[in-house]
Structures are given as structure tokens and as C-alpha cells.
Amino acid sequence: MTGWKIPPPKRPTKTEEELRKEREKKLRWLVKHGYLRSERIKNAMLKVKREDFVPDAYRDYTYLEVPLPLPGEEATISCPHSYPLFYESLGLDRGDKFLEIGLGSGYGTALAREIVGSNGLVVSIEIDQLTFEFARRNLENAGYRYVVLVKGDGGFGYPELSPYDKICMTAVCNGIPSPLLEQLRTGGRLIAPVRKPWKDVQDLVMFEKSERGVKAEVICQVLYVSLRGSYG
Ligand SMILES: C[S@@+](CC[C@H](N)C(=O)[O-])C[C@H]1O[C@@H](n2cnc3c(N)ncnc32)[C@H](O)[C@@H]1O
């Protein structure tokens, strides 16, 4: 992981109460900086304990604005602000059918599950076996059973449950894999970090699919791990 200063692994010392206070403080910070705006996403971020998705050796750093390493090859839990950044931009809402490429820790999946509610659907795909097992355990321990977890190459999406209202890629690609655009409902939105040719920076891009085609809008610059597999 280049570009981020990751703190060294250590034995966890913080209590649940200390982490709860840090979570509330982080939420106030996210609101103040304009990342977090809607009640439904705020409630989800208040409810889901991010520390339950972070490896013990990094647990004390749960609420720092850095991505933290996960078991597996090049996997991370993204920094806290990236979740409201993605989900507010997508307009993720009650009843949505949501597809996530890059399950990672399972934290983003748990948040999405809270946001879409019981009439919605959450599908998440992870390519790395070790990371997949880590996320599956985290979600199970945190009580999230109504999520569809798929071990495979997310570039191909998951056509069995398509079309999706919203799709989120959490690894940087050179261009959006065509199966994902095909599996996006007309009127739906897809958000993804996209590499710029010959440059180190990446754009976070929102794609909107309509009858007339796909419109793209750059939201900001980001730094994500690379998409692996056939479309990497
Ligand atoms: C930034 S991390 C994901 C963060 C995650 N959303 C979370 O909340 O922890 C990106 C993840 O994408 C996974 N990944 C990379 N290429 C993939 C692919 N083709 N299909 C599915 N997952 C992929 C990586 O293994 C890694 O776990």
C-alpha cells in the first residue's frame, strides 16, 4: 500500500466504551466536513461497530483516517470517510438492490445492509480467499446473515441477482468492466475509482445509466488498491 502512512501493528488496549466515544466523535467530524449528510447513513454508521471489522493488531486505530491492512493480498478496510463519500454520492437508500465489488473486511457490506433495510438486497464479491473468510466471520459474528457473499472475480458481477440499483467498486480499475454496466438497472448508479493513464492519481467517478447511455462525473481524487482478476 503506497501513499498512506499505516501505523505499526500492536496489542489492542482500547475498551468498547472508548471505541464507542471515538465512533461518535468520528461521526461528528464526518458531518462537519460534509461527508455525512443523510440520517439513514448516519444511523448505520452509528450502529455498525467498525472495530468488529478490523484485525486485532490494528483495532486501536479503527477510527483513524487511514486504510488498515486485512488478511489477504493487498486488501484493506478503507478509511472511515470513504463510506459516506461513496454511499451519499450513490444515494444508497431503503429498498435498493446493491452490489459491492471488493468485500474486504465486510464493514461496507454491513453498513449497506443497514441502509437498504429489509426490502433491499446486498451482494458483495471478494476475489481473495483469505479476505473472504475474514469478512464472512466478521459479518457472522456481528449478526449480519442476510447478505449474499460471493467468492470470485467481481469484474464479472453477479448476473444471477441483477439488475442492481446501485453498484460500488472498492478497487481501482482502468475502465469499468462491461458486465457491471450491463447488470446496472437503467436509471441506476455505479461508483468506482478509475486510474488515469500515465498518472499516479485516481478519480472517483460516478456513472449514471439512462436510456440514452452512460454519463460519467468525476467526484474527487482517491487512492485505492488495484482491481485484480480478468479486468484488473
Ligand atoms: C479497499 S478493499 C475493500 C474495502 C471493503 N469494502 C471494506 O469495507 O473493508 C478492496 C478489496 O477488493 C478486493 N478485490 C480486488 N480485485 C477484486 C475483484 N476482481 N473481485 C472482487 N474483489 C476484488 C481486494 O481483495 C480487497 O479486499
The ligand as an SDF file (V2000), in Angstrom:
LIG
                    3D

 27 29  0  0  0  0  0  0  0  0999 V2000
  -10.3000   -1.3840   -0.3680 C   0  0  0  0  0  0  0  0  0  0  0  0
  -10.6130   -3.0830   -0.1760 S   0  0  0  0  0  0  0  0  0  0  0  0
  -12.3260   -3.1990    0.2200 C   0  0  0  0  0  0  0  0  0  0  0  0
  -12.8490   -2.4950    1.4000 C   0  0  0  0  0  0  0  0  0  0  0  0
  -14.1750   -3.0630    1.8320 C   0  0  0  0  0  0  0  0  0  0  0  0
  -15.2580   -2.5190    1.0780 N   0  0  0  0  0  0  0  0  0  0  0  0
  -14.3630   -2.9250    3.3140 C   0  0  0  0  0  0  0  0  0  0  0  0
  -15.3550   -2.3120    3.7370 O   0  0  0  0  0  0  0  0  0  0  0  0
  -13.4980   -3.3970    4.0570 O   0  0  0  0  0  0  0  0  0  0  0  0
  -10.6780   -3.6870   -1.8630 C   0  0  0  0  0  0  0  0  0  0  0  0
  -10.9920   -5.1610   -1.9230 C   0  0  0  0  0  0  0  0  0  0  0  0
  -11.2290   -5.5050   -3.2960 O   0  0  0  0  0  0  0  0  0  0  0  0
  -10.8100   -6.8380   -3.4540 C   0  0  0  0  0  0  0  0  0  0  0  0
  -10.6850   -7.1130   -4.9050 N   0  0  0  0  0  0  0  0  0  0  0  0
   -9.6960   -6.7440   -5.7740 C   0  0  0  0  0  0  0  0  0  0  0  0
   -9.9930   -7.1530   -7.0130 N   0  0  0  0  0  0  0  0  0  0  0  0
  -11.1860   -7.8020   -6.9450 C   0  0  0  0  0  0  0  0  0  0  0  0
  -12.0050   -8.4750   -7.8960 C   0  0  0  0  0  0  0  0  0  0  0  0
  -11.6840   -8.5530   -9.1940 N   0  0  0  0  0  0  0  0  0  0  0  0
  -13.1590   -9.0290   -7.4590 N   0  0  0  0  0  0  0  0  0  0  0  0
  -13.5410   -8.9480   -6.1490 C   0  0  0  0  0  0  0  0  0  0  0  0
  -12.7840   -8.3510   -5.2010 N   0  0  0  0  0  0  0  0  0  0  0  0
  -11.6350   -7.7810   -5.5890 C   0  0  0  0  0  0  0  0  0  0  0  0
   -9.4990   -6.8700   -2.6840 C   0  0  0  0  0  0  0  0  0  0  0  0
   -9.0830   -8.1950   -2.4010 O   0  0  0  0  0  0  0  0  0  0  0  0
   -9.8810   -6.0780   -1.4360 C   0  0  0  0  0  0  0  0  0  0  0  0
  -10.3750   -6.9040   -0.4350 O   0  0  0  0  0  0  0  0  0  0  0  0
  1  2  1  0
  2  3  1  0
  2 10  1  0
  3  4  1  0
  4  5  1  0
  5  6  1  0
  5  7  1  0
  7  8  2  0
  7  9  1  0
 10 11  1  0
 11 12  1  0
 11 26  1  0
 12 13  1  0
 13 14  1  0
 13 24  1  0
 14 15  1  0
 14 23  1  0
 15 16  2  0
 16 17  1  0
 17 18  1  0
 17 23  2  0
 18 19  1  0
 18 20  2  0
 20 21  1  0
 21 22  2  0
 22 23  1  0
 24 25  1  0
 24 26  1  0
 26 27  1  0
M  CHG  2   2   1   9  -1
M  END
$$$$
